Amino acid sequence: MTVRRVGLVVHGGKPPAREAAREVRRWAGEHGIACVDIDVWDDHRLNAREEAERAGNPDLVVTVGGDGTFLRGVRIAGAVGALVLGVNVGRVGFLTEVSTDELTGALDAVYRGDIHVDSRMTLTMRASRALEIPENIQGMLRHGRGPVLPPPHVRPGMNGQDSWGVPLDVLALNDIVVEKLARDRQASLAVYVGGKLFASYSADALIVASSTGSTAYSFSAGGPILSPQLDALVFTPVAAHMVFNRSVVLDCRQHIGILVLEHSGQVAVSVDGQLRGVLDPGDWISVYGGPRKSQLVRLTEHDFLGRVRDRFGLVDSAAALADGPAPAYAPNQPLPPDLAHPGPE
């Protein structure tokens, strides 16, 4: 893929991020590549497609910050099918690929095409009506919810309303979350899988995550870790007032419907941590696999479980270590024939 234009998404509140952004601009100038800043922090932001068009439809989006900044860049890149390179100056950097020290080498590798492209499943959604954000939302946001984006538009080229609901222009890499707005009132929500009622929950929130998002909010709520190579949906309730409070892993071709019950309070809908609308009793959304995947830049083949071990600081069992350290396992012979296919024939 030839890179002709770079879109730059920067967490301007961090001095190391500003310095790294200057390095990206310098590199782009030396290679005759246009570099355009994309402001995803402005209070009057556009939708992803409009922001990408304003930036000249970049081929590569470089994010400089933490995972939150990365998710904002993914949203822009997804609208035009651009590659995404994440530069980490945050605390965790689970999604980002390189440090600031590795930045120039990473850009050179992208320019040469000497990279791996990590395709990740995304999520999208429909709703019973177009989402809206109440005028008093800022008062609600004092309680720790994320930043507000404009309500999503109807997906381009699709009907605005039918029996399946409004197809919203949403791309989520991690998760779509429905959560209570009032501190003193649970959200009462019915969950449907493939159009059939699964269960009704009284809970703080319900999370629908992708495999990538399984290590984010869903994991914090007790959900399982899924390999990002697995295209799946993970449904996880948060602080559910019922005996069954486990996660459910579903095939990516299924869709999960969430209906706000009659006497529930209002609930917020967040996409990758950014509030996109508020639902009233009787409203519903449907979450399912998106039609396109995000294209993440990797300098080497992605070692997902190695990253899980490092980022979460996993420590081996003391009882196991007492019986001897685990040796390295790296056979150098060719793969046996019975391991050379992806499963039962």
C-alpha positions in Angstrom: 0.0 0.0 0.0 1.4 3.4 -1.0 1.3 6.1 1.6 0.5 9.5 0.1 -1.2 11.2 3.0 -0.9 10.8 6.8 -3.6 11.7 9.2 -2.1 12.6 12.7 -4.2 12.1 15.9 -2.3 13.5 18.9 -3.1 13.7 22.6 -2.0 17.3 22.9 -2.1 17.3 26.7 1.1 15.2 26.9 4.4 16.8 26.0 6.0 13.5 24.8 3.0 13.2 22.4 3.6 16.7 21.0 7.3 16.0 20.5 6.5 12.7 18.7 4.0 14.5 16.5 6.7 16.9 15.4 8.8 13.8 14.5 6.0 12.4 12.3 5.6 15.8 10.5 9.4 16.0 10.0 9.5 12.4 8.6 6.5 13.1 6.3 8.1 16.3 5.0 11.4 14.5 4.2 9.5 11.8 2.2 7.2 14.3 0.3 4.1 13.0 2.1 1.3 15.2 3.1 0.6 15.2 6.9 -2.6 16.6 8.2 -3.6 16.9 11.9 -7.0 15.5 12.8 -8.6 17.1 15.9 -10.6 14.4 17.7 -10.8 16.5 20.9 -12.8 19.5 19.7 -16.3 19.9 21.3 -17.8 20.3 17.8 -16.4 17.2 16.1 -17.8 15.8 12.9 -18.7 12.2 12.2 -15.8 9.9 11.2 -16.4 10.1 7.5 -16.5 13.9 7.5 -13.4 14.1 9.6 -11.6 11.8 7.2 -12.7 13.8 4.2 -11.6 17.1 5.9 -8.2 15.5 6.4 -8.0 14.5 2.7 -8.8 10.8 3.2 -5.4 9.7 4.5 -3.9 6.3 3.6 -2.3 6.0 7.1 -3.5 7.3 10.4 -0.8 7.7 13.1 -2.1 8.1 16.7 0.2 9.5 19.4 -1.1 9.0 22.9 -2.6 6.0 24.7 -5.3 3.5 23.8 -8.0 6.1 24.0 -6.3 8.2 21.4 -5.7 5.0 19.3 -9.5 4.2 19.4 -10.3 7.7 18.1 -7.8 7.2 15.3 -9.3 3.8 14.4 -12.7 5.4 14.1 -11.4 7.9 11.5 -9.3 5.3 9.6 -12.2 2.9 9.4 -14.3 5.3 7.4 -11.8 5.3 4.5 -10.0 1.9 5.0 -6.7 3.5 6.1 -4.0 1.7 8.0 -3.5 2.7 11.7 -0.2 2.9 13.5 -0.4 3.5 17.3 2.5 5.3 19.1 2.3 4.8 22.9 2.9 7.6 25.4 0.2 6.4 27.7 0.2 4.2 30.8 -0.8 0.8 29.4 -0.7 0.9 25.6 -2.3 -2.5 25.0 -3.5 -1.6 21.5 -0.7 0.7 20.4 2.3 -0.8 18.5 5.5 1.2 19.1 7.1 3.5 21.6 8.4 7.0 20.7 11.9 5.6 20.4 10.7 3.2 17.7 8.6 5.8 15.8 11.0 6.7 12.9 11.8 3.1 12.2 8.1 2.2 12.2 7.3 4.9 9.7 10.2 3.7 7.5 8.8 0.2 7.7 5.4 1.3 6.6 6.9 3.3 3.7 8.8 0.2 2.5 5.7 -2.0 3.0 7.8 -4.1 5.5 4.9 -4.6 7.9 2.2 -7.0 9.0 -1.4 -5.9 8.7 -3.5 -7.1 11.7 -7.2 -7.2 10.6 -9.5 -6.8 13.5 -13.3 -7.4 13.6 -15.4 -4.3 14.4 -18.8 -3.8 15.7 -21.7 -1.7 14.4 -25.3 -1.2 15.4 -28.9 -0.4 14.6 -31.5 1.3 16.8 -35.2 1.7 17.1 -34.7 5.4 16.4 -32.0 7.8 15.6 -29.9 8.4 18.7 -30.1 11.8 20.4 -28.1 13.4 23.2 -30.1 15.5 25.7 -29.2 19.1 26.3 -28.5 18.5 30.0 -25.9 15.7 29.2 -23.0 17.7 30.6 -24.6 17.4 34.1 -24.8 13.7 33.6 -21.2 13.5 32.5 -19.9 14.8 35.9 -20.1 11.2 37.1 -17.1 10.0 35.2 -18.5 9.0 31.8 -16.4 9.6 28.7 -16.4 12.4 26.2 -19.4 13.1 23.9 -19.4 12.6 20.2 -22.2 13.8 17.9 -25.1 11.2 17.6 -24.3 8.8 14.8 -25.8 9.5 11.4 -27.7 6.9 9.3 -25.3 4.7 7.4 -24.7 6.2 3.9 -26.7 4.6 1.2 -29.1 2.7 3.5 -32.7 3.2 4.5 -33.3 5.3 7.6 -36.1 3.2 9.1 -37.5 -0.3 8.6 -38.6 -3.2 10.9 -34.9 -3.9 11.6 -34.4 -0.4 12.9 -32.2 2.5 11.9 -28.7 1.5 10.5 -26.3 3.8 12.3 -22.9 4.9 11.0 -21.0 3.3 14.0 -17.6 1.5 14.0 -16.4 0.2 17.3 -13.1 -1.7 17.7 -13.6 -2.6 21.4 -17.2 -2.4 22.6 -20.6 -0.9 22.6 -22.0 -0.4 26.1 -25.4 0.4 27.5 -25.3 1.8 31.0 -27.5 3.4 33.6 -27.5 7.2 33.9 -28.8 7.6 37.4 -26.5 6.6 40.2 -29.4 5.4 42.4 -31.3 3.5 39.7 -30.4 0.3 37.9 -30.9 -0.2 34.2 -33.6 -2.8 33.4 -32.7 -4.4 30.1 -34.0 -7.3 28.1 -31.4 -9.1 26.0 -32.2 -10.9 22.8 -29.9 -13.1 20.7 -30.9 -13.8 17.2 -34.4 -12.3 17.9 -35.1 -14.6 20.8 -35.2 -13.5 24.4 -32.2 -14.7 26.4 -32.7 -12.9 29.8 -33.8 -9.7 31.4 -31.2 -7.9 33.6 -31.2 -5.3 36.3 -27.6 -4.1 36.1 -25.2 -1.1 36.0 -24.4 -1.9 32.4 -24.3 -4.4 29.6 -21.2 -4.7 27.4 -21.1 -6.1 23.9 -17.4 -6.5 23.0 -15.4 -7.7 20.1 -12.5 -10.1 20.6 -10.2 -7.1 20.7 -12.4 -5.5 23.3 -12.4 -8.6 25.5 -9.3 -7.2 27.2 -10.9 -3.8 27.9 -14.1 -3.0 29.9 -15.4 -6.5 29.5 -12.3 -8.0 31.1 -12.6 -5.5 34.0 -16.2 -6.7 34.5 -15.0 -10.4 34.8 -15.3 -11.4 31.1 -13.0 -13.8 29.3 -10.0 -13.0 27.2 -10.4 -14.0 23.5 -7.8 -14.1 20.9 -8.2 -11.3 18.4 -8.0 -13.8 15.6 -11.3 -15.1 16.7 -14.3 -13.2 15.2 -16.8 -13.3 18.0 -19.1 -11.2 20.2 -18.7 -11.2 24.0 -21.7 -10.2 26.0 -20.9 -9.2 29.7 -23.3 -7.8 32.3 -21.9 -5.4 34.9 -23.1 -5.7 38.6 -26.2 -7.6 37.6 -28.8 -8.2 40.3 -29.4 -11.8 39.5 -27.8 -15.2 40.0 -26.7 -15.5 36.4 -24.1 -12.8 35.8 -21.6 -14.6 33.5 -20.4 -13.6 30.1 -21.6 -15.3 26.9 -19.5 -15.7 23.8 -21.3 -15.7 20.5 -20.6 -16.3 16.9 -19.9 -13.1 15.0 -22.8 -13.7 12.6 -25.3 -13.4 15.5 -26.7 -10.1 16.7 -27.5 -9.0 20.2 -30.6 -6.9 20.9 -30.9 -4.8 24.1 -34.4 -3.4 24.9 -34.9 -0.8 27.7 -37.8 -2.1 29.8 -40.9 0.0 30.6 -40.0 1.1 34.1 -36.3 1.5 33.6 -34.5 4.8 33.9 -32.8 6.3 30.9 -29.6 4.6 29.7 -26.5 5.9 27.9 -25.0 4.2 24.8 -21.2 4.5 24.5 -19.1 3.4 21.6 -15.4 2.7 22.4 -15.8 4.8 25.6 -17.5 7.8 23.9 -21.1 8.6 24.6 -23.2 8.6 21.4 -26.8 8.8 22.6 -29.4 8.2 25.3 -32.2 5.6 25.2 -35.6 5.9 26.9 -37.8 3.1 28.1 -39.2 1.2 25.0 -36.1 2.0 22.9 -33.7 -0.7 21.7 -30.4 -1.2 19.9 -29.0 -4.2 18.1 -25.2 -4.8 18.0 -23.5 -7.1 15.5 -20.3 -7.5 13.6 -19.3 -4.6 11.3 -19.0 -5.0 7.5 -15.3 -4.0 7.5 -12.3 -4.7 9.6 -9.8 -2.3 11.1 -6.3 -2.5 9.6 -3.7 -2.2 12.3 0.0 -1.8 11.6 2.3 -4.4 13.2 6.0 -4.4 12.8 6.2 -8.2 13.5 3.7 -10.9 13.8 1.4 -10.1 16.7 2.2 -12.0 19.9 -1.2 -11.4 21.6 -0.7 -13.7 24.6 2.8 -12.3 25.2 1.3 -8.9 25.3 -1.4 -10.0 27.7 1.3 -11.4 30.0 3.4 -8.3 29.8 0.7 -5.6 30.1 -1.2 -7.4 32.9 1.9 -8.3 34.7 1.1 -11.9 34.9 3.1 -13.8 37.6 3.7 -17.5 37.5 2.3 -19.6 40.3 4.7 -19.8 43.2 3.7 -23.4 43.8 4.4 -24.3 40.2 7.8 -22.6 40.2 8.7 -24.6 43.3 8.5 -27.6 41.1 10.9 -26.2 38.5 11.0 -23.3 35.9 9.1 -23.7 32.6 11.6 -24.4 29.8 11.4 -22.6 26.5 9.5 -24.5 23.8 10.5 -23.6 20.3 10.7 -26.7 17.9 12.8 -25.9 14.9 11.6 -28.8 12.7 9.0 -28.3 10.0 5.3 -28.4 11.1 4.0 -32.0 11.2 1.2 -32.7 8.6 -1.5 -33.1 11.2 -0.8 -29.6 12.6 -0.7 -27.9 9.2 -4.4 -27.3 8.9 -6.8 -25.2 11.0 -8.9 -27.9 12.5 -10.7 -31.2 11.9 -11.2 -32.0 8.2 
